[in-house]
Amino acid sequence: MTDKERFVEKNSKLVREFDRYILEHPEFAEQIPDNALVVMQIEGDDEFNHWAREIAAKNLEQNQPLVYITIAELKPVRSRIEKLKLELVAA
């Protein structure tokens, strides 16, 4: 996998996590200007951050607000399933 592919995948995951965060904290979203270009950043990941800023610079429209969202800590992914049922149909 190339760096670009890794960064695109990482960015997609971060955007999904940010969407979840916004759903739980709508007051945070109110700080983001309308039509803003939101750029995900990860504290301590200079290579990814540089890539994301370069992509943003290429896509930023004139007079468009630019917002960097820096994730300082990301908890490990866990399942949200609380109860399961298994039914063995055939062996």
Secondary structure, DSSP 8 states (H G I E B T S, - for coil): --HHHHHHHHHHHHHHHHHHHHHH-HHHHTTS-TT-EEEEEETT-HHHHHHHHHHHHHH--TT--EEEEEES-------------------
